[in-house]
Amino acid sequence: MELKKLEAEIREHFGQYGKITSVKIDKNPKFPRPFGYLCFDNHADAQKAIDAVNNKDVFNNGQSLFCDFHKTKGERIREW
């Protein structure tokens, strides 16, 4: 999928949870699918989005999304 189109779809879908201040999508050839970062205007809206879409196939393409707050590598390791 073209990145501009993907960004528009992300803004449309996630926008229902609150005001999005930025979207960054990275299509790294090392990974089979793109990944991205969304910034919401406030923490509560970001939490609503995470609760609503994490591990769900929101784009009906057979792939579930992983959604969480940004964490450092150290934070992720401690959670394991």
Backbone as a printed PyTorch tensor [residue, N CA C, xyz], in Angstrom:
tensor([[[  0.8450,  -1.1750,   0.0000],
         [  0.0000,   0.0000,   0.0000],
         [  0.8930,   1.2420,   0.0000]],

        [[  0.5280,   2.2140,  -0.7740],
         [  1.2580,   3.4640,  -0.8420],
         [  1.2450,   4.1510,   0.5320]],

        [[  2.3840,   4.6920,   0.9320],
         [  2.5000,   5.2520,   2.2780],
         [  1.5710,   6.4390,   2.5170]],

        [[  1.3780,   7.3010,   1.5340],
         [  0.4680,   8.4490,   1.7090],
         [ -0.9630,   7.9650,   1.9260]],

        [[ -1.3520,   6.9380,   1.1690],
         [ -2.6980,   6.3780,   1.3300],
         [ -2.8260,   5.7210,   2.7050]],

        [[ -1.7920,   4.9980,   3.1090],
         [ -1.7960,   4.3570,   4.4270],
         [ -1.8940,   5.4040,   5.5350]],

        [[ -1.1450,   6.4930,   5.4050],
         [ -1.2120,   7.5500,   6.4140],
         [ -2.6230,   8.1340,   6.4920]],

        [[ -3.2550,   8.3590,   5.3440],
         [ -4.6170,   8.9020,   5.3330],
         [ -5.5910,   7.9380,   6.0160]],

        [[ -5.4490,   6.6390,   5.7540],
         [ -6.3180,   5.6450,   6.3870],
         [ -6.0900,   5.5930,   7.8980]],

        [[ -4.8430,   5.7010,   8.3010],
         [ -4.5210,   5.6990,   9.7310],
         [ -5.1320,   6.9180,  10.4080]],

        [[ -4.9660,   8.0880,   9.7960],
         [ -5.5380,   9.3110,  10.3710],
         [ -7.0640,   9.2060,  10.4580]],

        [[ -7.6730,   8.6630,   9.4130],
         [ -9.1290,   8.5270,   9.4120],
         [ -9.5910,   7.5770,  10.5100]],

        [[ -8.9680,   6.4140,  10.5960],
         [ -9.4070,   5.4280,  11.5830],
         [ -9.1050,   5.8760,  13.0150]],

        [[ -7.8700,   6.2740,  13.2740],
         [ -7.4730,   6.6160,  14.6380],
         [ -8.0160,   7.9730,  15.0760]],

        [[ -8.3740,   8.8220,  14.1290],
         [ -8.9130,  10.1280,  14.4520],
         [-10.2090,  10.0700,  15.2440]],

        [[-10.9080,   8.9500,  15.1630],
         [-12.1490,   8.8290,  15.9310],
         [-11.8940,   8.7530,  17.4380]],

        [[-10.6480,   8.5320,  17.8400],
         [-10.3210,   8.4220,  19.2630],
         [ -9.7960,   9.7270,  19.8430]],

        [[ -9.4630,  10.6740,  18.9770],
         [ -8.9750,  11.9670,  19.4580],
         [ -8.1460,  12.6680,  18.4060]],

        [[ -7.6880,  13.8580,  18.7370],
         [ -6.9020,  14.6650,  17.8050],
         [ -5.4920,  14.0950,  17.6600]],

        [[ -5.1320,  13.7960,  16.4130],
         [ -3.7930,  13.2850,  16.1020],
         [ -2.9110,  14.4730,  15.7360]],

        [[ -1.7690,  14.5770,  16.3880],
         [ -0.8690,  15.6930,  16.1050],
         [  0.2080,  15.3220,  15.0820]],

        [[  0.5360,  14.0310,  14.9660],
         [  1.5060,  13.6180,  13.9470],
         [  1.4060,  12.1160,  13.6810]],

        [[  1.8110,  11.7550,  12.4660],
         [  1.8760,  10.3470,  12.0500],
         [  3.2250,  10.1470,  11.3660]],

        [[  3.9370,   9.1190,  11.7500],
         [  5.2130,   8.7650,  11.1130],
         [  5.1400,   7.2900,  10.7490]],

        [[  5.2920,   6.9820,   9.4660],
         [  5.2610,   5.6050,   8.9940],
         [  6.6340,   5.2690,   8.4310]],

        [[  7.1490,   4.1150,   8.8080],
         [  8.4560,   3.6710,   8.3360],
         [  8.2940,   2.3510,   7.6050]],

        [[  8.6950,   2.3310,   6.3600],
         [  8.6560,   1.0920,   5.5750],
         [ 10.0960,   0.6290,   5.4080]],

        [[ 10.5590,  -0.1410,   6.3600],
         [ 11.9150,  -0.6630,   6.3560],
         [ 11.9250,  -1.9760,   5.5740]],

        [[ 12.7780,  -2.0960,   4.5740],
         [ 12.8080,  -3.3360,   3.7830],
         [ 13.1710,  -4.5850,   4.5880]],

        [[ 13.7120,  -4.4140,   5.7900],
         [ 14.0500,  -5.5510,   6.6430],
         [ 12.8080,  -6.1890,   7.2710]],

        [[ 11.7000,  -5.4580,   7.2850],
         [ 10.4840,  -5.9380,   7.9340],
         [  9.3910,  -6.1840,   6.8910]],

        [[  8.5590,  -7.1990,   7.1140],
         [  7.5480,  -7.5480,   6.1070],
         [  6.4250,  -6.5400,   5.9450]],

        [[  6.2110,  -5.6920,   6.9430],
         [  5.1530,  -4.6880,   6.8270],
         [  5.5940,  -3.4060,   7.5190]],

        [[  5.0120,  -2.2900,   7.1270],
         [  5.4360,  -1.0200,   7.7230],
         [  5.0400,  -0.9050,   9.1860]],

        [[  5.7090,  -0.0120,   9.8930],
         [  5.3080,   0.2920,  11.2590],
         [  5.2580,   1.8030,  11.3840]],

        [[  4.5190,   2.2650,  12.3820],
         [  4.3680,   3.6980,  12.4930],
         [  4.1900,   4.1600,  13.9140]],

        [[  4.2450,   5.4720,  14.0340],
         [  4.0740,   6.1390,  15.3210],
         [  2.9920,   7.1960,  15.1740]],

        [[  2.0970,   7.2360,  16.1260],
         [  1.0520,   8.2540,  16.1690],
         [  1.2310,   9.0650,  17.4370]],

        [[  1.0160,  10.3470,  17.3360],
         [  0.9880,  11.1940,  18.5200],
         [ -0.4020,  11.7990,  18.6290]],

        [[ -0.9910,  11.6320,  19.7890],
         [ -2.2960,  12.2250,  20.0690],
         [ -2.0910,  13.4890,  20.8850]],

        [[ -3.0920,  14.3350,  20.8600],
         [ -3.0540,  15.5890,  21.5890],
         [ -2.9720,  15.3690,  23.0960]],

        [[ -3.5340,  14.2520,  23.5780],
         [ -3.4630,  13.9860,  25.0140],
         [ -3.4000,  12.4870,  25.2990]],

        [[ -2.9300,  12.1770,  26.4750],
         [ -2.6910,  10.7990,  26.9060],
         [ -3.9740,   9.9590,  26.9040]],

        [[ -5.0810,  10.5350,  27.3560],
         [ -6.3400,   9.7840,  27.4550],
         [ -6.8260,   9.3220,  26.0830]],

        [[ -6.6860,  10.1700,  25.0610],
         [ -7.1020,   9.7760,  23.7120],
         [ -6.2060,   8.6580,  23.1720]],

        [[ -4.9220,   8.7520,  23.4490],
         [ -4.0080,   7.6880,  23.0320],
         [ -4.3870,   6.3630,  23.6920]],

        [[ -4.7330,   6.4060,  24.9650],
         [ -5.1380,   5.1840,  25.6750],
         [ -6.4230,   4.6100,  25.0830]],

        [[ -7.3750,   5.4690,  24.7140],
         [ -8.6110,   4.9930,  24.0720],
         [ -8.2940,   4.2520,  22.7830]],

        [[ -7.3790,   4.8060,  21.9840],
         [ -7.0040,   4.1680,  20.7180],
         [ -6.3360,   2.8190,  20.9680]],

        [[ -5.4310,   2.7670,  21.9090],
         [ -4.7480,   1.5110,  22.2390],
         [ -5.7610,   0.4600,  22.6790]],

        [[ -6.6580,   0.8400,  23.5720],
         [ -7.6650,  -0.1030,  24.0670],
         [ -8.5740,  -0.6120,  22.9540]],

        [[ -8.8630,   0.2400,  21.9900],
         [ -9.8050,  -0.1210,  20.9270],
         [ -9.1870,  -0.9650,  19.8210]],

        [[ -7.9190,  -0.7540,  19.4930],
         [ -7.3860,  -1.4040,  18.2850],
         [ -6.2500,  -2.3910,  18.5210]],

        [[ -5.6660,  -2.4310,  19.6910],
         [ -4.5350,  -3.3370,  19.8950],
         [ -4.9400,  -4.7890,  19.6290]],

        [[ -4.1280,  -5.4500,  18.8300],
         [ -4.3320,  -6.8560,  18.4370],
         [ -5.6200,  -7.0840,  17.6470]],

        [[ -6.0590,  -6.0670,  16.9230],
         [ -7.2500,  -6.2040,  16.0890],
         [ -6.8980,  -5.9330,  14.6260]],

        [[ -7.6470,  -6.5420,  13.7310],
         [ -7.4830,  -6.3480,  12.2840],
         [ -8.3600,  -5.1790,  11.8560]],

        [[ -7.9010,  -3.9710,  12.1040],
         [ -8.7380,  -2.7900,  11.8600],
         [ -8.8610,  -2.4410,  10.3800]],

        [[ -7.9380,  -2.8870,   9.5520],
         [ -7.9850,  -2.5700,   8.1240],
         [ -8.5030,  -3.7400,   7.2890]],

        [[ -8.9950,  -4.7800,   7.9630],
         [ -9.5700,  -5.9630,   7.2860],
         [ -8.6380,  -6.5400,   6.2260]],

        [[ -7.3670,  -6.6620,   6.5940],
         [ -6.3870,  -7.2340,   5.6690],
         [ -5.7400,  -8.5030,   6.2290]],

        [[ -6.3170,  -9.0400,   7.3040],
         [ -5.7920, -10.2640,   7.8930],
         [ -4.6070, -10.0570,   8.8160]],

        [[ -4.2500,  -8.8010,   9.0900],
         [ -3.1100,  -8.5180,   9.9600],
         [ -3.5730,  -7.6940,  11.1550]],

        [[ -3.2760,  -8.1850,  12.3410],
         [ -3.6380,  -7.4220,  13.5300],
         [ -2.5680,  -6.3720,  13.8100]],

        [[ -2.9710,  -5.3010,  14.4630],
         [ -2.0600,  -4.2190,  14.8100],
         [ -1.5750,  -4.3730,  16.2500]],

        [[ -0.3370,  -4.0160,  16.4730],
         [  0.1810,  -3.9050,  17.8300],
         [  0.2150,  -2.4220,  18.1620]],

        [[ -0.4520,  -2.0310,  19.2160],
         [ -0.5110,  -0.6220,  19.6260],
         [ -0.1230,  -0.4990,  21.0870]],

        [[  0.7630,   0.4360,  21.3720],
         [  1.1830,   0.6740,  22.7460],
         [  1.8410,   2.0440,  22.8070]],

        [[  2.1010,   2.5110,  24.0130],
         [  2.8480,   3.7440,  24.1770],
         [  4.3100,   3.4770,  23.8450]],

        [[  5.0150,   4.5260,  23.4250],
         [  6.4340,   4.3840,  23.1360],
         [  7.1690,   3.9670,  24.4050]],

        [[  8.0770,   3.0330,  24.2400],
         [  8.8930,   2.5630,  25.3670],
         [ 10.3350,   2.4420,  24.9120]],

        [[ 11.2460,   2.7020,  25.8320],
         [ 12.6540,   2.5060,  25.5150],
         [ 12.9440,   1.0040,  25.4770]],

        [[ 14.0670,   0.6570,  24.9250],
         [ 14.4550,  -0.7520,  24.8930],
         [ 14.5350,  -1.3260,  26.3050]],

        [[ 15.0760,  -0.5600,  27.2370],
         [ 15.1720,  -1.0070,  28.6280],
         [ 13.8060,  -1.2810,  29.2390]],

        [[ 12.8390,  -0.4240,  28.9420],
         [ 11.4790,  -0.6340,  29.4580],
         [ 10.8640,  -1.9020,  28.8750]],

        [[ 11.0790,  -2.1230,  27.5790],
         [ 10.5330,  -3.3360,  26.9540],
         [ 11.1660,  -4.5900,  27.5400]],

        [[ 12.4690,  -4.5650,  27.7680],
         [ 13.1490,  -5.7370,  28.3360],
         [ 12.6300,  -6.0330,  29.7390]],

        [[ 12.4260,  -5.0020,  30.5540],
         [ 11.9160,  -5.1970,  31.9220],
         [ 10.5220,  -5.8110,  31.9110]],

        [[  9.7280,  -5.5270,  30.8760],
         [  8.3650,  -6.0770,  30.8010],
         [  8.3500,  -7.5650,  30.4460]],

        [[  9.4150,  -8.0540,  29.8260],
         [  9.4500,  -9.4670,  29.4520],
         [  9.5700, -10.2590,  30.6870]]])
